Amino acid sequence: GTKPSLIKVADGLQRNHNGGQTVRAICALPAMTAQYGVRGGGLAYSASGYLQWDGEAVGHQAECPPAGRSVNMNRLGAALLGEAADPPIQSLFVFGSNPAAIAPNAGRVVAGLRREDLFTVVHELFMTDTADFADIVLPATSQLEHSDLHKAYGHTVLAYNQQAIEPLGDCKSNWDVMKLLAAEMGFEEPWFKQSVDEVIEEVLVKTAVSNPALHKITLEQLKREGNIRLQYEPDVPFADGMFPTPSGKVELYSQALADEGLDPLPGYAGKHDDGAENGEEVNGRFPPNQGMFLITGAAHHFTTSTFANQPGLLNREGTPFLEIHPDDAAARGIVDGDAVIVENRRGWCELQAKVTDGIRPGVLASPKGYWSKLGNGRNVNWTTSDALGDMAGQSTFHSNKVWVRKKKKLNADFHR
């Protein structure tokens, strides 16, 4: 075979019921073709691992009480509606996210956000789908109004985000809000009183102790130059044939996974989403043999739901659409440009059909990220599943069985 050969993977392919084993199978391919330890060969995912911040400098966990429970955001709707019950979730602070638009099974998320006894605070730049359900909306700064430190996942450049203007109105950064909350709650630890530059400097200094690439890089230099390429030795990963596993080898058979009750070999479990139907046909809808699988990948002009309220980018992305194969469209009386209802028992949304042979029969595609409030009140995540995948609690957005029908008349589908 050709050498070197490299497989590049990214986020998304694991977002299905068999996602963990899928990634394991891909990781096995360079081992089976002798590509690990070869310059330019092997497998690439992200460059972010080259720079891991010192955890204590970031979180000061040693000075904190034991961490509380963690709730998987992929189960946010279920958690708000009672799955997290001891105690129930009674307050929610949202920053840097828009869960009403981007979390799976959006109908359940919205139902949870509508709880009368849930106190919700959203720290945001815009009135997002989620902010509409907030008891309090706190205005957030944009990237122009605060300083920050950025590492990358596609390269090895470290950057300082220099504040360009003073915060407008009452806008505050995440860090400033956290400092104010800490003060109101009576926390006196000195690191709660640090400026953003003091935080950045501490993180840089303490991370440099274990990462030679940060040696001699100072906050002053970073502020002066704006960005600095980290100096890493051009070594080849795994050139010595040693891997961070109990055996030191690439473990095609993993005893650690077997001990957790998982398939020790990269296997296909054959589990599929049923659209929350359990095979049941309801009032003539959802016949099992007419269901198709919907893939909801990234939009070209949004970053999930970020930028999805900008008119120029919305115009470029166009009307929320559904790619469907000509054979599947013809079987349902759908032609290009038709308004269609995409639905299962979890929920539904309205999209515009884009008939194309660029997609396989039985499979549909529609980009994620649109705000529900800027459309007809719903987006594709009203159909996606909040079931968890085979490993690590990952999402299953792409294990989503839906049914498609032509919309007959305006507003006919707003009563379910």
ChimeraX attribute file (.defattr): number of C-alpha atoms within 10 A of each C-alpha:
attribute: neighborCount
match mode: 1-to-1
recipient: residues
	/A:1	6
	/A:2	8
	/A:3	13
	/A:4	13
	/A:5	17
	/A:6	18
	/A:7	14
	/A:8	10
	/A:9	15
	/A:10	9
	/A:11	8
	/A:12	15
	/A:13	15
	/A:14	23
	/A:15	20
	/A:16	25
	/A:17	26
	/A:18	23
	/A:19	24
	/A:20	20
	/A:21	22
	/A:22	18
	/A:23	14
	/A:24	16
	/A:25	16
	/A:26	15
	/A:27	20
	/A:28	17
	/A:29	17
	/A:30	20
	/A:31	17
	/A:32	11
	/A:33	13
	/A:34	15
	/A:35	20
	/A:36	26
	/A:37	18
	/A:38	17
	/A:39	17
	/A:40	15
	/A:41	19
	/A:42	25
	/A:43	20
	/A:44	13
	/A:45	13
	/A:46	15
	/A:47	14
	/A:48	13
	/A:49	11
	/A:50	16
	/A:51	18
	/A:52	11
	/A:53	17
	/A:54	19
	/A:55	12
	/A:56	13
	/A:57	18
	/A:58	14
	/A:59	12
	/A:60	12
	/A:61	12
	/A:62	8
	/A:63	9
	/A:64	9
	/A:65	7
	/A:66	8
	/A:67	7
	/A:68	6
	/A:69	7
	/A:70	7
	/A:71	13
	/A:72	13
	/A:73	16
	/A:74	22
	/A:75	22
	/A:76	24
	/A:77	24
	/A:78	19
	/A:79	19
	/A:80	25
	/A:81	17
	/A:82	13
	/A:83	14
	/A:84	16
	/A:85	10
	/A:86	7
	/A:87	7
	/A:88	13
	/A:89	18
	/A:90	12
	/A:91	12
	/A:92	14
	/A:93	12
	/A:94	17
	/A:95	15
	/A:96	12
	/A:97	17
	/A:98	21
	/A:99	23
	/A:100	30
	/A:101	28
	/A:102	25
	/A:103	25
	/A:104	26
	/A:105	26
	/A:106	27
	/A:107	21
	/A:108	23
	/A:109	25
	/A:110	21
	/A:111	14
	/A:112	22
	/A:113	24
	/A:114	16
	/A:115	14
	/A:116	8
	/A:117	11
	/A:118	18
	/A:119	17
	/A:120	20
	/A:121	19
	/A:122	26
	/A:123	24
	/A:124	24
	/A:125	17
	/A:126	14
	/A:127	17
	/A:128	23
	/A:129	21
	/A:130	25
	/A:131	22
	/A:132	15
	/A:133	21
	/A:134	21
	/A:135	11
	/A:136	14
	/A:137	20
	/A:138	18
	/A:139	19
	/A:140	25
	/A:141	20
	/A:142	17
	/A:143	15
	/A:144	13
	/A:145	19
	/A:146	21
	/A:147	18
	/A:148	17
	/A:149	20
	/A:150	12
	/A:151	18
	/A:152	15
	/A:153	14
	/A:154	10
	/A:155	13
	/A:156	18
	/A:157	15
	/A:158	19
	/A:159	18
	/A:160	20
	/A:161	18
	/A:162	17
	/A:163	14
	/A:164	11
	/A:165	11
	/A:166	12
	/A:167	18
	/A:168	12
	/A:169	9
	/A:170	9
	/A:171	19
	/A:172	22
	/A:173	21
	/A:174	15
	/A:175	16
	/A:176	18
	/A:177	15
	/A:178	13
	/A:179	18
	/A:180	12
	/A:181	13
	/A:182	15
	/A:183	14
	/A:184	9
	/A:185	9
	/A:186	8
	/A:187	12
	/A:188	10
	/A:189	13
	/A:190	7
	/A:191	14
	/A:192	17
	/A:193	16
	/A:194	15
	/A:195	13
	/A:196	16
	/A:197	15
	/A:198	13
	/A:199	18
	/A:200	19
	/A:201	17
	/A:202	18
	/A:203	19
	/A:204	21
	/A:205	19
	/A:206	17
	/A:207	22
	/A:208	19
	/A:209	12
	/A:210	13
	/A:211	17
	/A:212	14
	/A:213	17
	/A:214	20
	/A:215	15
	/A:216	10
	/A:217	16
	/A:218	15
	/A:219	19
	/A:220	11
	/A:221	13
	/A:222	17
	/A:223	17
	/A:224	11
	/A:225	11
	/A:226	14
	/A:227	17
	/A:228	16
	/A:229	11
	/A:230	17
	/A:231	12
	/A:232	12
	/A:233	8
	/A:234	7
	/A:235	9
	/A:236	14
	/A:237	17
	/A:238	15
	/A:239	12
	/A:240	9
	/A:241	11
	/A:242	13
	/A:243	14
	/A:244	9
	/A:245	11
	/A:246	11
	/A:247	11
	/A:248	10
	/A:249	13
	/A:250	19
	/A:251	17
	/A:252	16
	/A:253	12
	/A:254	17
	/A:255	16
	/A:256	13
	/A:257	13
	/A:258	12
	/A:259	10
	/A:260	9
	/A:261	9
	/A:262	16
	/A:263	17
	/A:264	17
	/A:265	16
	/A:266	20
	/A:267	14
	/A:268	13
	/A:269	11
	/A:270	7
	/A:271	12
	/A:272	13
	/A:273	19
	/A:274	21
	/A:275	26
	/A:276	16
	/A:277	17
	/A:278	10
	/A:279	12
	/A:280	14
	/A:281	11
	/A:282	10
	/A:283	7
	/A:284	7
	/A:285	16
	/A:286	22
	/A:287	14
	/A:288	17
	/A:289	8
	/A:290	15
	/A:291	20
	/A:292	20
	/A:293	20
	/A:294	25
	/A:295	23
	/A:296	21
	/A:297	16
	/A:298	15
	/A:299	17
	/A:300	13
	/A:301	19
	/A:302	19
	/A:303	12
	/A:304	20
	/A:305	21
	/A:306	17
	/A:307	16
	/A:308	21
	/A:309	18
	/A:310	11
	/A:311	10
	/A:312	12
	/A:313	14
	/A:314	17
	/A:315	10
	/A:316	10
	/A:317	17
	/A:318	10
	/A:319	13
	/A:320	21
	/A:321	21
	/A:322	29
	/A:323	24
	/A:324	29
	/A:325	21
	/A:326	20
	/A:327	16
	/A:328	19
	/A:329	21
	/A:330	12
	/A:331	10
	/A:332	13
	/A:333	11
	/A:334	22
	/A:335	17
	/A:336	15
	/A:337	13
	/A:338	19
	/A:339	21
	/A:340	20
	/A:341	21
	/A:342	25
	/A:343	23
	/A:344	23
	/A:345	18
	/A:346	19
	/A:347	23
	/A:348	24
	/A:349	22
	/A:350	24
	/A:351	26
	/A:352	21
	/A:353	25
	/A:354	22
	/A:355	22
	/A:356	15
	/A:357	12
	/A:358	10
	/A:359	14
	/A:360	15
	/A:361	15
	/A:362	14
	/A:363	17
	/A:364	22
	/A:365	19
	/A:366	22
	/A:367	20
	/A:368	23
	/A:369	27
	/A:370	26
	/A:371	25
	/A:372	20
	/A:373	16
	/A:374	14
	/A:375	14
	/A:376	13
	/A:377	12
	/A:378	23
	/A:379	29
	/A:380	32
	/A:381	27
	/A:382	27
	/A:383	27
	/A:384	31
	/A:385	27
	/A:386	26
	/A:387	20
	/A:388	20
	/A:389	21
	/A:390	22
	/A:391	15
	/A:392	9
	/A:393	14
	/A:394	20
	/A:395	27
	/A:396	25
	/A:397	28
	/A:398	22
	/A:399	26
	/A:400	26
	/A:401	28
	/A:402	29
	/A:403	21
	/A:404	26
	/A:405	18
	/A:406	19
	/A:407	18
	/A:408	12
	/A:409	8
	/A:410	8
	/A:411	9
	/A:412	9
	/A:413	13
	/A:414	10
	/A:415	5
	/A:416	6
